[in-house]
Amino acid sequence: MKSKTPLRGFKRVRRNTFIQELVHDSYKSRGKPVEPTVCPDCGATFHGGRWQRLPAPAKAHREPCPACHRVRDRFPAGYVMLAGEFLRAHRQEVVRLMRHIERRASAEHPLQRIMDITRENGDLTVSTTDPHLARALGVAVHRAYRGRLEFHYNREENLLRVHWQR
């Protein structure tokens, strides 16, 4: 019996492998900005390889940060949808908690911000510039008030949707 050897110059190809494409985020910088760079909108400074909250140097390069670019284009990276009777009764308290989480996150990571909070039929929708902040907001509300929490991540769009209800 002959052994099955591939033809010369050809390789066998495994057809059962799953090819994962790279996540394409048009708001992520292709390269690092010139150091130091200051965002003219929010005042964040690119220094040491990342965006930080630092005093702006005198002769710094001016360029919008990715978060301000997202805000200007109205293109969020995360949504937090909050619903339920509990929310209708404690809306201001929940919003204060989310603003506190945003301030804490933004102090260390200035690109994590709440873009907008909209109210519709008693429910709230919070849009964020970063999916990590959307997750942190959902987890904080869930830890504080319990309820039902769900995450839906769309890898193709680089978008996280968080649903909380109580």
C-alpha positions, 0 to 999 in steps of 0.5 A: 500500500502506498503512503499518502504523501503531499505533492512536492511544493505543496503543503497540506492545509488544515481546514478546521482552524478558526481564523480570528481577525484583528479588532479594527478600532478607527479611534485608536491611534496608528502610532504614538503622538509626539511627546508631549501632546496636549488635547485642546478639548479636555486638556489630557497630556500624552506623556510616557507612552499614554494619556494622563492628567498632567499640567500642560507643558508650554510648547506641547504639540496639540492634537485631540485625544481618541476620547474627544474624537469619539465624543465629537463624532458621537460614536460610543464604545459602550452603552449602559442601559438601566431599567426598572421600577427601582431605577425610576424611584432612585434615578438621581442616586444611580446617576450620582454613583455612575458619575463618581465611578467616572471621576475615579476611572478618569483620574487614572485613565483620562480616555474613559468618560461618559459621553451622554446620559439620556432618559427615555420613558423612565429608563436611562441610557449611558454612552461611554468612550471606552468599553471598560468604563461601561463594564465598570458602571454596570458592575458598580450599579449591580454591586450597589443595588443588585438586580439583573446584569447582562453584558453583550460584546460585539467584537466586530464593532468593538462595542459593549452593551450592558443591561441592568434591571431591577 
